């Protein structure tokens, strides 16, 4: 029985963040590097003007890809963080089962994936606020679990 709970918890923890990522990607596909950079065969021994034009083109392509990636990562963050927090809260309601543990870990992984993808684009104050929210959710769940354990101690 314990092995089944562990398997369900582990599976939920792995599948939930993937579900969130591919759900976002279905409606707002992640940018592909190849869509923004074309493969060009350049002539050997280019002139300085050709090199400068090549560099400018590469800078423009990279800037366009970076902006598309920023937009996608913001969408992922806006979906993954709230769903991750909800999964943590839902998991805390089912704390005695593998499913509850899986949702708690899956929620942590999903929220982390959302922040990980957009972290470099966030300002420091927004990073701080988002970490306060994440910590508040975890403290709430921990306090709730602890108070429930104190109210109903098991008898030996």
FIBA-186938 format. One record per atom (N, C-alpha, C, O, CB): atom name; x, y, z; residue number from 1; residue in one letter. Coordinates in steps of 0.001 Angstrom, whole numbers, plus 500000, padded with zeros to 6 digits. Glycine has a CB too. Layout:
<sites>
atomo	X	Y	Z	num	residuo
CA	X	Y	Z	NUM	A
...
</sites>
This chain:
<sites>
atomo	X	Y	Z	num	residuo
N	500828	498791	500000	1	X
CA	500000	500000	500000	1	X
C	500859	501254	500000	1	X
O	500571	502210	499280	1	X
CB	499065	500009	501211	1	X
N	501914	501252	500806	2	X
CA	502798	502414	500868	2	X
C	503485	502639	499520	2	X
O	503652	503777	499080	2	X
CB	503849	502232	501982	2	X
N	503878	501546	498873	3	X
CA	504534	501667	497568	3	X
C	503595	502307	496543	3	X
O	504033	503101	495710	3	X
CB	504999	500283	497070	3	X
N	502321	501967	496602	4	X
CA	501346	502571	495682	4	X
C	501198	504060	495951	4	X
O	501124	504860	495019	4	X
CB	499978	501878	495807	4	X
N	501157	504431	497225	5	X
CA	501047	505849	497563	5	X
C	502267	506625	497081	5	X
O	502142	507740	496574	5	X
CB	500877	506026	499074	5	X
N	503445	506029	497240	6	X
CA	504669	506678	496769	6	X
C	504637	506821	495249	6	X
O	504989	507873	494716	6	X
CB	505918	505877	497209	6	X
N	504217	505770	494554	7	X
CA	504150	505812	493088	7	X
C	503156	506873	492616	7	X
O	503440	507621	491680	7	X
CB	503756	504432	492527	7	X
N	502000	506935	493257	8	X
CA	500994	507937	492878	8	X
C	501515	509339	493167	8	X
O	501361	510244	492347	8	X
CB	499663	507693	493633	8	X
N	502126	509516	494321	9	X
CA	502683	510821	494673	9	X
C	503782	511241	493721	9	X
O	503801	512382	493260	9	X
CB	503215	510802	496089	9	X
N	504700	510334	493420	10	X
CA	505798	510639	492507	10	X
C	505266	510962	491114	10	X
O	505694	511932	490489	10	X
CB	506785	509463	492440	10	X
N	504339	510154	490637	11	X
CA	503758	510395	489310	11	X
C	503046	511729	489229	11	X
O	503193	512453	488245	11	X
CB	502793	509287	488952	11	X
N	502280	512061	490249	12	X
CA	501572	513341	490273	12	X
C	502554	514502	490301	12	X
O	502359	515505	489614	12	X
CB	500635	513416	491484	12	X
N	503616	514362	491101	13	X
CA	504619	515424	491204	13	X
C	505334	515669	489878	13	X
O	505745	516794	489596	13	X
CB	505638	515076	492278	13	X
N	505483	514640	489072	14	X
CA	506154	514788	487772	14	X
C	505172	515259	486702	14	X
O	505499	516140	485907	14	X
CB	506801	513455	487343	14	X
N	503977	514681	486676	15	X
CA	503018	514979	485600	15	X
C	502412	516374	485736	15	X
O	502213	517046	484724	15	X
CB	501903	513938	485589	15	X
N	502114	516827	486944	16	X
CA	501426	518118	487111	16	X
C	502199	519288	486493	16	X
O	501602	520052	485735	16	X
CB	501196	518391	488590	16	X
N	503500	519470	486778	17	X
CA	504202	520587	486138	17	X
C	504277	520457	484616	17	X
O	504216	521457	483900	17	X
CB	505600	520696	486699	17	X
N	504410	519223	484126	18	X
CA	504411	519021	482678	18	X
C	503061	519387	482073	18	X
O	502994	519988	481001	18	X
CB	504762	517569	482341	18	X
N	501995	519022	482763	19	X
CA	500648	519362	482322	19	X
C	500478	520883	482226	19	X
O	499903	521391	481263	19	X
CB	499603	518765	483284	19	X
N	500979	521594	483222	20	X
CA	500885	523058	483218	20	X
C	501688	523632	482054	20	X
O	501183	524475	481312	20	X
CB	501391	523645	484562	20	X
N	502935	523183	481888	21	X
CA	503790	523708	480821	21	X
C	503181	523464	479441	21	X
O	503089	524382	478626	21	X
CB	505179	523072	480897	21	X
N	502771	522234	479187	22	X
CA	502237	521924	477857	22	X
C	500833	522475	477654	22	X
O	500409	522678	476516	22	X
CB	502230	520426	477635	22	X
N	500111	522719	478732	23	X
CA	498837	523419	478613	23	X
C	499050	524847	478133	23	X
O	498338	525327	477251	23	X
CB	498096	523416	479951	23	X
N	500031	525520	478717	24	X
CA	500352	526882	478273	24	X
C	500883	526844	476847	24	X
O	500498	527668	476017	24	X
CB	501390	527547	479221	24	X
N	501765	525891	476559	25	X
CA	502354	525787	475209	25	X
C	501321	525484	474134	25	X
O	501506	525861	472977	25	X
CB	503422	524711	475189	25	X
N	500248	524815	474496	26	X
CA	499203	524504	473526	26	X
C	498521	525771	473042	26	X
O	498235	525909	471852	26	X
CB	498174	523551	474132	26	X
N	498260	526692	473952	27	X
CA	497540	527916	473600	27	X
C	498466	529074	473257	27	X
O	498045	530026	472599	27	X
CB	496637	528318	474732	27	X
N	499714	529007	473690	28	X
CA	500708	530034	473409	28	X
C	502059	529338	473249	28	X
O	502820	529229	474211	28	X
CB	500753	531123	474547	28	X
N	502355	528867	472042	29	X
CA	503568	528063	471848	29	X
C	504850	528806	472232	29	X
O	504986	530011	472020	29	X
CB	503659	527620	470405	29	X
N	505771	528050	472798	30	X
CA	507081	528610	473130	30	X
C	507810	528949	471831	30	X
O	507704	528215	470849	30	X
CB	507921	527613	474000	30	X
N	508544	530051	471825	31	X
CA	509272	530406	470599	31	X
C	510395	529410	470320	31	X
O	511068	528926	471230	31	X
CB	509848	531828	470709	31	X
N	510571	529127	469051	32	X
CA	511645	528226	468640	32	X
C	512770	529055	468035	32	X
O	512538	529949	467222	32	X
CB	511131	527157	467623	32	X
N	513963	528748	468440	33	X
CA	515142	529469	467968	33	X
C	515183	529492	466440	33	X
O	515511	530514	465838	33	X
CB	516425	528830	468528	33	X
N	514853	528370	465824	34	X
CA	514935	528261	464364	34	X
C	513909	529145	463651	34	X
O	514093	529473	462479	34	X
CB	514739	526814	463944	34	X
N	512825	529537	464343	35	X
CA	511842	530432	463730	35	X
C	512342	531866	463643	35	X
O	511804	532667	462879	35	X
CB	510547	530394	464512	35	X
N	513365	532192	464416	36	X
CA	513863	533561	464461	36	X
C	515243	533719	463836	36	X
O	515686	534841	463591	36	X
CB	513903	534035	465880	36	X
N	515918	532620	463578	37	X
CA	517250	532662	462980	37	X
C	517256	531797	461735	37	X
O	517018	530591	461802	37	X
CB	518335	532189	463986	37	X
N	517525	532411	460617	38	X
CA	517565	531637	459373	38	X
C	518983	531151	459108	38	X
O	519964	531837	459398	38	X
CB	517052	532482	458181	38	X
N	519061	529964	458555	39	X
CA	520348	529379	458195	39	X
C	520777	529950	456849	39	X
O	520108	529766	455832	39	X
CB	520268	527818	458144	39	X
N	521883	530630	456869	40	X
CA	522383	531252	455646	40	X
C	523804	530771	455401	40	X
O	524625	530737	456318	40	X
CB	522330	532807	455739	40	X
N	524086	530404	454174	41	X
CA	525447	530034	453802	41	X
C	526158	531300	453340	41	X
O	525810	531886	452315	41	X
CB	525462	528927	452683	41	X
N	527139	531703	454099	42	X
CA	527872	532924	453776	42	X
C	529087	532610	452939	42	X
O	529664	531526	453020	42	X
CB	528285	533658	455044	42	X
N	529459	533572	452142	43	X
CA	530640	533425	451297	43	X
C	531897	533478	452164	43	X
O	531926	534182	453174	43	X
CB	530679	534529	450205	43	X
N	532930	532740	451776	44	X
CA	534179	532812	452536	44	X
C	534830	534188	452351	44	X
O	534594	534877	451359	44	X
CB	535153	531687	452093	44	X
N	535641	534560	453315	45	X
CA	536373	535835	453287	45	X
C	535443	537036	453093	45	X
O	535568	537758	452104	45	X
CB	537417	535812	452173	45	X
N	534515	537255	454026	46	X
CA	533588	538381	453875	46	X
C	534293	539722	454109	46	X
O	535310	539801	454797	46	X
CB	532408	538232	454851	46	X
N	533740	540728	453536	47	X
CA	534269	542081	453754	47	X
C	533799	542584	455116	47	X
O	532955	541958	455758	47	X
CB	533814	543058	452616	47	X
N	534345	543710	455550	48	X
CA	533941	544285	456830	48	X
C	532465	544675	456817	48	X
O	531765	544510	457816	48	X
CB	534805	545505	457161	48	X
N	532003	545183	455701	49	X
CA	530600	545561	455592	49	X
C	529685	544343	455699	49	X
O	528638	544392	456345	49	X
CB	530351	546288	454275	49	X
N	530096	543255	455059	50	X
CA	529306	542029	455137	50	X
C	529281	541481	456570	50	X
O	528241	541023	457044	50	X
CB	529870	540971	454173	50	X
N	530417	541528	457247	51	X
CA	530480	541084	458635	51	X
C	529596	541954	459523	51	X
O	528879	541439	460381	51	X
CB	531926	541107	459140	51	X
N	529646	543261	459323	52	X
CA	528826	544175	460120	52	X
C	527339	543923	459861	52	X
O	526539	543910	460797	52	X
CB	529185	545646	459800	52	X
N	526968	543722	458598	53	X
CA	525569	543446	458267	53	X
C	525123	542123	458888	53	X
O	524003	542018	459388	53	X
CB	525370	543412	456737	53	X
N	525994	541116	458857	54	X
CA	525699	539825	459452	54	X
C	525458	539954	460967	54	X
O	524513	539385	461514	54	X
CB	526847	538846	459174	54	X
N	526336	540714	461619	55	X
CA	526204	540903	463068	55	X
C	524923	541648	463423	55	X
O	524248	541304	464393	55	X
CB	527413	541661	463616	55	X
N	524591	542660	462643	56	X
CA	523354	543400	462894	56	X
C	522130	542512	462711	56	X
O	521179	542572	463491	56	X
CB	523261	544610	461967	56	X
N	522170	541693	461674	57	X
CA	521061	540772	461430	57	X
C	520928	539781	462584	57	X
O	519819	539507	463042	57	X
CB	521262	540020	460099	57	X
N	522054	539242	463056	58	X
CA	522019	538297	464173	58	X
C	521520	538967	465451	58	X
O	520776	538358	466220	58	X
CB	523409	537697	464404	58	X
N	521926	540214	465681	59	X
CA	521452	540954	466863	59	X
C	519935	541164	466794	59	X
O	519241	541001	467798	59	X
CB	522177	542325	466974	59	X
N	519429	541518	465635	60	X
CA	517996	541740	465467	60	X
C	517224	540440	465665	60	X
O	516179	540423	466316	60	X
CB	517700	542329	464079	60	X
N	517743	539351	465101	61	X
CA	517083	538055	465256	61	X
C	517074	537612	466726	61	X
O	516067	537117	467232	61	X
CB	517782	536994	464386	61	X
N	518201	537798	467389	62	X
CA	518296	537425	468801	62	X
C	517381	538286	469660	62	X
O	516751	537778	470587	62	X
CB	519740	537547	469289	62	X
N	517298	539579	469369	63	X
CA	516403	540472	470120	63	X
C	514947	540062	469930	63	X
O	514173	540076	470887	63	X
CB	516601	541937	469678	63	X
N	514565	539697	468710	64	X
CA	513189	539265	468443	64	X
C	512892	537968	469190	64	X
O	511814	537822	469766	64	X
CB	512958	539075	466922	64	X
N	513843	537017	469189	65	X
CA	513644	535764	469903	65	X
C	513560	536010	471416	65	X
O	512723	535415	472095	65	X
CB	514782	534780	469581	65	X
N	514415	536873	471934	66	X
CA	514405	537180	473364	66	X
C	513074	537782	473791	66	X
O	512548	537429	474846	66	X
CB	515545	538137	473711	66	X
N	512526	538679	472991	67	X
CA	511238	539290	473319	67	X
C	510114	538251	473265	67	X
O	509241	538238	474133	67	X
CB	510934	540453	472354	67	X
N	510132	537393	472263	68	X
CA	509114	536333	472174	68	X
C	509243	535374	473362	68	X
O	508236	534919	473904	68	X
CB	509249	535551	470832	68	X
N	510451	535074	473756	69	X
CA	510680	534195	474905	69	X
C	510217	534865	476198	69	X
O	509669	534197	477075	69	X
CB	512171	533816	475007	69	X
N	510428	536166	476326	70	X
CA	509980	536903	477506	70	X
C	508454	536854	477616	70	X
O	507913	536641	478701	70	X
CB	510470	538369	477450	70	X
N	507768	537052	476495	71	X
CA	506304	537022	476489	71	X
C	505798	535627	476865	71	X
O	504876	535498	477670	71	X
CB	505758	537437	475099	71	X
N	506396	534588	476287	72	X
CA	505981	533228	476617	72	X
C	506238	532918	478087	72	X
O	505381	532348	478763	72	X
CB	506710	532218	475731	72	X
N	507405	533288	478579	73	X
CA	507729	532966	479970	73	X
C	506830	533718	480940	73	X
O	506533	533210	482021	73	X
CB	509191	533288	480262	73	X
N	506388	534925	480573	74	X
CA	505449	535659	481421	74	X
C	504103	534936	481460	74	X
O	503487	534821	482520	74	X
CB	505270	537110	480910	74	X
N	503653	534454	480313	75	X
CA	502396	533691	480278	75	X
C	502511	532421	481116	75	X
O	501592	532065	481853	75	X
CB	502018	533332	478825	75	X
N	503646	531748	480993	76	X
CA	503858	530533	481777	76	X
C	503853	530859	483267	76	X
O	503253	530129	484055	76	X
CB	505185	529854	481379	76	X
N	504506	531932	483659	77	X
CA	504536	532331	485064	77	X
C	503134	532648	485573	77	X
O	502764	532243	486675	77	X
CB	505452	533543	485256	77	X
N	502358	533369	484774	78	X
CA	501007	533773	485196	78	X
C	500062	532585	485357	78	X
O	499062	532685	486067	78	X
CB	500420	534750	484190	78	X
N	500364	531475	484715	79	X
CA	499546	530273	484854	79	X
C	500159	529318	485885	79	X
O	499453	528786	486741	79	X
CB	499395	529566	483490	79	X
N	501462	529108	485798	80	X
CA	502123	528101	486635	80	X
C	502138	528471	488117	80	X
O	501911	527609	488965	80	X
CB	503540	527893	486158	80	X
N	502398	529715	488436	81	X
CA	502478	530093	489853	81	X
C	501126	529934	490554	81	X
O	501064	529262	491584	81	X
CB	502969	531543	489988	81	X
N	500047	530522	490043	82	X
CA	498764	530326	490737	82	X
C	498318	528867	490787	82	X
O	497825	528405	491816	82	X
CB	497692	531146	490065	82	X
N	498489	528137	489680	83	X
CA	498111	526715	489697	83	X
C	498993	525930	490660	83	X
O	498527	525006	491326	83	X
CB	498210	526112	488282	83	X
N	500254	526300	490729	84	X
CA	501152	525645	491679	84	X
C	500721	525878	493115	84	X
O	500707	524951	493924	84	X
CB	502572	526139	491486	84	X
N	500365	527126	493431	85	X
CA	499895	527432	494787	85	X
C	498594	526693	495099	85	X
O	498413	526179	496203	85	X
CB	499693	528949	494954	85	X
N	497694	526644	494122	86	X
CA	496438	525914	494328	86	X
C	496698	524420	494527	86	X
O	496046	523776	495350	86	X
CB	495489	526129	493133	86	X
N	497645	523876	493779	87	X
CA	497969	522454	493930	87	X
C	498554	522182	495312	87	X
O	498268	521144	495909	87	X
CB	498958	522003	492835	87	X
N	499364	523094	495824	88	X
CA	499913	522932	497174	88	X
C	498778	522929	498193	88	X
O	498733	522079	499082	88	X
CB	500933	524061	497498	88	X
N	497864	523887	498054	89	X
CA	496734	523959	498986	89	X
C	495841	522727	498863	89	X
O	495423	522159	499872	89	X
CB	495912	525232	498733	89	X
N	495547	522314	497629	90	X
CA	494729	521113	497417	90	X
C	495430	519887	497994	90	X
O	494798	519050	498639	90	X
CB	494439	520905	495911	90	X
N	496722	519786	497762	91	X
CA	497485	518658	498294	91	X
C	497462	518603	499804	91	X
O	497468	517525	500398	91	X
CB	498906	518725	497818	91	X
N	497437	519782	500428	92	X
CA	497408	519791	501897	92	X
C	496076	519274	502436	92	X
O	496007	518807	503573	92	X
CB	497665	521207	502424	92	X
N	495032	519355	501637	93	X
CA	493733	518810	502044	93	X
C	493733	517283	502013	93	X
O	492974	516635	502733	93	X
CB	492624	519351	501135	93	X
N	494582	516728	501182	94	X
CA	494674	515271	501014	94	X
C	496009	514768	501560	94	X
O	496627	513877	500977	94	X
CB	494518	514876	499515	94	X
N	496448	515335	502671	95	X
CA	497794	515084	503188	95	X
C	498069	513616	503502	95	X
O	499225	513196	503441	95	X
CB	498014	515898	504424	95	X
N	497090	512849	503824	96	X
CA	497314	511463	504201	96	X
C	497500	510514	503042	96	X
O	497762	509330	503255	96	X
CB	496195	510997	505015	96	X
N	497374	510999	501824	97	X
CA	497472	510098	500675	97	X
C	498648	510475	499785	97	X
O	499201	511570	499885	97	X
CB	496172	510119	499864	97	X
N	499007	509558	498928	98	X
CA	500068	509831	497965	98	X
C	499681	510937	496999	98	X
O	500531	511699	496538	98	X
CB	500413	508574	497196	98	X
N	498393	511018	496699	99	X
CA	497914	512053	495789	99	X
C	498140	513444	496382	99	X
O	498560	514360	495675	99	X
CB	496424	511844	495477	99	X
N	497866	513603	497670	100	X
CA	498074	514894	498320	100	X
C	499537	515299	498307	100	X
O	499868	516442	497991	100	X
CB	497564	514853	499746	100	X
N	500405	514371	498648	101	X
CA	501840	514639	498623	101	X
C	502301	514957	497210	101	X
O	503110	515861	497002	101	X
CB	502623	513443	499179	101	X
N	501786	514216	496244	102	X
CA	502144	514463	494845	102	X
C	501718	515843	494383	102	X
O	502473	516532	493698	102	X
CB	501520	513414	493951	102	X
N	500497	516258	494759	103	X
CA	500050	517594	494377	103	X
C	500876	518675	495063	103	X
O	501150	519719	494471	103	X
CB	498575	517774	494715	103	X
N	501270	518427	496304	104	X
CA	502092	519424	496980	104	X
C	503445	519577	496280	104	X
O	503879	520693	495997	104	X
CB	502293	519040	498456	104	X
N	504104	518459	496006	105	X
CA	505380	518533	495288	105	X
C	505183	519046	493863	105	X
O	505966	519868	493387	105	X
CB	506059	517155	495262	105	X
N	504149	518567	493183	106	X
CA	503868	519038	491825	106	X
C	503601	520528	491793	106	X
O	504040	521216	490872	106	X
CB	502683	518293	491242	106	X
N	502884	521038	492789	107	X
CA	502632	522475	492874	107	X
C	503912	523258	493090	107	X
O	504120	524309	492484	107	X
CB	501655	522774	493992	107	X
N	504768	522741	493955	108	X
CA	506067	523404	494169	108	X
C	506877	523400	492883	108	X
O	507468	524416	492515	108	X
CB	506863	522708	495301	108	X
N	506907	522254	492193	109	X
CA	507670	522163	490941	109	X
C	507079	523059	489854	109	X
O	507824	523689	489104	109	X
CB	507711	520713	490451	109	X
N	505751	523123	489762	110	X
CA	505106	523948	488735	110	X
C	505370	525428	488982	110	X
O	505734	526157	488059	110	X
CB	503592	523681	488701	110	X
N	505190	525874	490213	111	X
CA	505448	527282	490531	111	X
C	506915	527612	490296	111	X
O	507239	528672	489762	111	X
CB	505055	527596	491991	111	X
N	507797	526707	490693	112	X
CA	509233	526927	490482	112	X
C	509558	527005	488997	112	X
O	510349	527854	488585	112	X
CB	510054	525808	491141	112	X
N	508967	526143	488196	113	X
CA	509212	526180	486749	113	X
C	508728	527493	486146	113	X
O	509386	528055	485270	113	X
CB	508518	524997	486055	113	X
N	507589	527979	486609	114	X
CA	507085	529257	486108	114	X
C	508021	530401	486444	114	X
O	508308	531247	485597	114	X
CB	505707	529539	486674	114	X
N	508495	530426	487676	115	X
CA	509421	531481	488071	115	X
C	510777	531310	487409	115	X
O	511407	532292	487016	115	X
CB	509581	531503	489579	115	X
N	511223	530083	487286	116	X
CA	512538	529817	486700	116	X
C	512619	530375	485278	116	X
O	513635	530946	484884	116	X
CB	512829	528303	486695	116	X
N	511556	530206	484527	117	X
CA	511583	530653	483133	117	X
C	511544	532174	483009	117	X
O	512052	532723	482032	117	X
CB	510416	530051	482374	117	X
N	510955	532856	483972	118	X
CA	510780	534305	483856	118	X
C	511615	535093	484863	118	X
O	511572	536323	484870	118	X
CB	509325	534657	484031	118	X
N	512363	534409	485701	119	X
CA	513090	535044	486796	119	X
C	514014	536160	486309	119	X
O	514074	537219	486934	119	X
CB	513895	534006	487550	119	X
N	514722	535947	485224	120	X
CA	515683	536943	484743	120	X
C	515003	538205	484214	120	X
O	515655	539241	484078	120	X
CB	516550	536338	483655	120	X
N	513724	538139	483918	121	X
CA	513001	539308	483414	121	X
C	512325	540102	484532	121	X
O	511890	541231	484306	121	X
CB	511961	538873	482398	121	X
N	512231	539527	485739	122	X
CA	511543	540188	486846	122	X
C	512431	541217	487531	122	X
O	513651	541070	487599	122	X
CB	511072	539159	487858	122	X
N	511786	542258	488035	123	X
CA	512512	543225	488844	123	X
C	512639	542662	490257	123	X
O	511874	541784	490660	123	X
CB	511792	544618	488849	123	X
N	513619	543181	491007	124	X
CA	513891	542646	492345	124	X
C	512689	542734	493276	124	X
O	512444	541803	494044	124	X
CB	515053	543380	492963	124	X
N	511934	543828	493227	125	X
CA	510797	543968	494131	125	X
C	509727	542920	493828	125	X
O	509064	542417	494736	125	X
CB	510201	545380	494028	125	X
N	509564	542591	492527	126	X
CA	508573	541587	492150	126	X
C	509037	540186	492555	126	X
O	508225	539345	492941	126	X
CB	508305	541642	490637	126	X
N	510336	539945	492467	127	X
CA	510882	538678	492949	127	X
C	510601	538537	494447	127	X
O	510176	537481	494917	127	X
CB	512411	538592	492666	127	X
N	510844	539609	495176	128	X
CA	510636	539600	496620	128	X
C	509170	539329	496968	128	X
O	508879	538493	497823	128	X
CB	511084	540932	497226	128	X
N	508254	540030	496310	129	X
CA	506822	539850	496581	129	X
C	506390	538427	496240	129	X
O	505642	537808	496995	129	X
CB	505981	540872	495777	129	X
N	506850	537914	495125	130	X
CA	506452	536561	494733	130	X
C	507001	535519	495704	130	X
O	506337	534518	495974	130	X
CB	506931	536256	493311	130	X
N	508187	535739	496223	131	X
CA	508730	534811	497209	131	X
C	507972	534901	498536	131	X
O	507811	533894	499225	131	X
CB	510217	535092	497434	131	X
N	507508	536097	498895	132	X
CA	506686	536245	500102	132	X
C	505381	535454	499937	132	X
O	504941	534773	500863	132	X
CB	506383	537753	500386	132	X
N	504772	535552	498762	133	X
CA	503521	534811	498518	133	X
C	503773	533306	498613	133	X
O	503010	532579	499248	133	X
CB	502929	535171	497121	133	X
N	504850	532849	497975	134	X
CA	505169	531417	498017	134	X
C	505419	530963	499455	134	X
O	504935	529912	499874	134	X
CB	506403	531109	497139	134	X
N	506160	531744	500187	135	X
CA	506450	531380	501575	135	X
C	505185	531397	502421	135	X
O	505004	530541	503288	135	X
CB	507491	532330	502171	135	X
N	504313	532365	502174	136	X
CA	503053	532447	502923	136	X
C	502198	531205	502682	136	X
O	501601	530674	503619	136	X
CB	502268	533714	502526	136	X
N	502138	530743	501450	137	X
CA	501360	529533	501149	137	X
C	501949	528340	501893	137	X
O	501215	527555	502492	137	X
CB	501334	529257	499621	137	X
N	503270	528204	501855	138	X
CA	503907	527073	502526	138	X
C	503743	527145	504047	138	X
O	503511	526123	504694	138	X
CB	505389	527021	502165	138	X
N	503860	528340	504617	139	X
CA	503680	528497	506065	139	X
C	502233	528202	506443	139	X
O	501976	527551	507456	139	X
CB	504077	529927	506520	139	X
N	501287	528676	505636	140	X
CA	499870	528392	505904	140	X
C	499607	526899	505913	140	X
O	498945	526383	506813	140	X
CB	498977	529072	504862	140	X
N	500129	526202	504905	141	X
CA	499923	524751	504817	141	X
C	500592	524061	506004	141	X
O	500002	523166	506608	141	X
CB	500483	524192	503479	141	X
N	501805	524464	506340	142	X
CA	502517	523850	507459	142	X
C	501786	524112	508772	142	X
O	501638	523201	509587	142	X
CB	503957	524380	507538	142	X
N	501334	525325	508983	143	X
CA	500617	525663	510213	143	X
C	499319	524862	510311	143	X
O	498967	524342	511369	143	X
CB	500320	527177	510268	143	X
N	498628	524779	509197	144	X
CA	497374	524032	509163	144	X
C	497610	522552	509481	144	X
O	496852	521942	510235	144	X
CB	496702	524179	507787	144	X
N	498660	521991	508903	145	X
CA	498995	520590	509162	145	X
C	499405	520390	510615	145	X
O	499005	519417	511253	145	X
CB	500119	520123	508228	145	X
N	500200	521310	511129	146	X
CA	500675	521187	512506	146	X
C	499525	521333	513492	146	X
O	499444	520584	514465	146	X
CB	501755	522234	512798	146	X
N	498635	522290	513251	147	X
CA	497515	522495	514176	147	X
C	496570	521300	514149	147	X
O	495982	520953	515173	147	X
CB	496748	523786	513823	147	X
N	496419	520669	512989	148	X
CA	495578	519479	512878	148	X
C	496202	518309	513655	148	X
O	495492	517523	514281	148	X
CB	495377	519095	511390	148	X
N	497526	518206	513607	149	X
CA	498208	517131	514323	149	X
C	498136	517336	515822	149	X
O	498039	516365	516572	149	X
CB	499660	517036	513883	149	X
N	498180	518587	516278	150	X
CA	498116	518870	517703	150	X
C	496705	518641	518235	150	X
O	496542	518177	519364	150	X
CB	498566	520308	517983	150	X
N	495681	518959	517441	151	X
CA	494295	518791	517863	151	X
C	493902	517341	518003	151	X
O	493098	517001	518871	151	X
CB	493379	519463	516894	151	X
N	494447	516483	517170	152	X
CA	494067	515073	517213	152	X
C	495302	514200	517366	152	X
O	495717	513542	516411	152	X
CB	493287	514679	515945	152	X
N	495899	514186	518562	153	X
CA	497078	513329	518743	153	X
C	496675	511857	518699	153	X
O	495589	511474	519135	153	X
CB	497789	513651	520084	153	X
N	497556	511070	518175	154	X
CA	497276	509629	518098	154	X
C	497586	508989	519440	154	X
O	498499	509406	520153	154	X
CB	498105	508953	516965	154	X
N	496828	507995	519759	155	X
CA	497056	507276	521000	155	X
C	497843	506006	520714	155	X
O	497621	505333	519707	155	X
CB	495722	506947	521700	155	X
N	498754	505696	521603	156	X
CA	499591	504513	521397	156	X
C	499057	503315	522110	156	X
O	499649	502238	522036	156	X
CB	500990	504773	521847	156	X
</sites>
